[in-house]
Structures are given as structure tokens and as C-alpha cells.
Amino acid sequence: MGFLRPHAERIYALLRIMAGLMFMQHGLQKLFGLFGGVPPGAPPFVVYGAGIIEFVGGALIALGLFAGPAAFIASGTMAFAFFLGHVAPHGGNLMPIVNQGELAALYCFGFLYIAAHGSGIWSVDAARRGSSRT
């Protein structure tokens, strides 16, 4: 069924924008204590390293400004978070449903897709190029 095919570019733009905004909220939580504050026991490299990547990367992805490179870095960060924060503490269990790593895994692969696809329409990159596509 291809009834949404005519809207694929707009749906992708919404995916990119919403994923970026949601990811940015994790950075706001870590860096500025919003949305429930810094996760308890989080080491400084997670708070500041991941927090900066989440905040800045999420903003870049949402705006569509260098979204491909930003999403690639965000994808790697989420892969690292999945293994460090979910697999390792659960005895090496790779199943996200068991190790509670579904969000990290989804972000990882979602951002990998955005990295491959680029900024698309409704983006700063498209506006800078003077076109609706990147």
C-alpha cells in the first residue's frame, strides 16, 4: 500500500524534527536539570559528554542543519549508551526488552537512517541551498 507515498518527504521531515526535539530533551535534562533532573549516579562523562551531544545534536537534527553528521554522531552515542548502560549491567544480555534499552536502540537506528538520508525538506540545509531538497 502506497497511500502515504506522496507524503513521504513531509513524514520524514516530521520524523527528523520530532526525533531531534525529543533527543534534545535528554540533553536539557542532563545539562540543566530539567524534566526530572540529572539521572542519579550518572558519571560526569555521561552527564557532560552525552548531554552535550544530545542537546546540540538534537537541535541540529531538528533544525536540519548538518543533520547527517549530527545524526551519525548521535547514533554512535546511542550505540555506546546501549552497550554501556543496558547490556553491561544486565550480564551481557543483548535483548532490549530484557535490558530496558529499547529507547537507546531505536534512537541508534533512527539516527543512522537520518544520517544516511540527510536533512531533507523543511530544513536549514535546504534553505541554505535554495531548494526544498538536500
N, C-alpha and C positions, 0 to 999 in steps of 0.2 A: 504494500500500500504506500503510495507516494503522495497522499493528500497534503502533507506538510512540506513536501519538497520545494514548492515555490517560496516558502518562508525560511528555508534552511539558513541563509546568511543572517537573517534577523534573530533566529533562535540561537545560532552560535554566538552572536554578539551579546545576547542576554545571558547565555551561559558564562561567557568570559567576564562580563561585568559583575554578575552575581557571585561567581567564584572568587573574583578578586576582592570584592567588598567583604565577603564572609571571611576570607583568609586574613584580610587586613584587621578584622576584629580580634583575631588571636594575637596579633602584634600589639594592638591597643591594650589588650588585657595584660600582656607581659611587660610592656614598656611603661605604661601609665596607670596600671592597676584598675582599669575599667572592667566592667562586666564580670564582677566577682573577684577581681584581683589576680595577682600572680599565683600560679598553681603552687601549693605547698611543697617544699622540698626540692623545687626546681633549681638546678645548679646555675651559676651565673652565665656559663656559655650558652645555656638553653634560653635563659631569660633575655640576654642581650644579643646573642648571635642569631638565634631563631626569631626572636622578637623583631629585630631589625629587618630580617628577610621577609617575615610575614607582613609587617607594616608597609615597608617600602615596596616590596614585590607585589603585595596585594593591590596597592594603589596604582602601580604601573600597569598591572594586568587589567584592572577595572577601567583605567583611562585609555588603555590601548596604546600606551607609549612604551616602545621597546618590549611589548608583551611577550614575544617569542623568547628572547634571552631571559627575561624576568621569570617566565613560567618554567623554563628549563632549570633555573637555579631553585625555584620553589619546589619543583618536582623532586630534585635531588635531596632537598631539605626534608621533604616528607618521606622519602625512602629511608633516609637516615633516622628520622623520628620513628618510623615503623619498626625498624630493627632495634634501635637503642631503647625506645620507650615501650615497646609492646612485645616484641619477640624475646629479647634477652630476659626481661623479668618473668616471663612465663615459661622458662625452661627450654627455650628454642622452638616453641610451638608457632608455626607459621600461619595457622588458621586465624584470620581476622575476627571471626565470630567468637573464638575462644580467647584470644589475646586482647580483645577490645580495640583493635587497630583499624576498624573499618574506615573511620574518617581519614586517617593518615594514608591508607591505601587508595581511597577514592581521590583525595587531593593529589596524590602522586601521579596517578594515571590520567586524571583530568588535566593537570598542568602539563603533562607530557603531550597530550593531544593539543592543547593550546600552543605549546612550544612548536609543534610541527605545523600547525595551521597559521599561526601569526595573529596579528591584531584584528584583521577583518574590517567590516564596516563599523560605523559609529565609534571610531577610534581617533585619537590624536594623530597616530601614524598616517591614517587615511587622509585626514585633513591636511597634514603637512605635505603629503604628496599631491594634494589637489584632486584626489579621486575618492570614490566611495569604497574602493577595494585596495588591499595591500598584498 
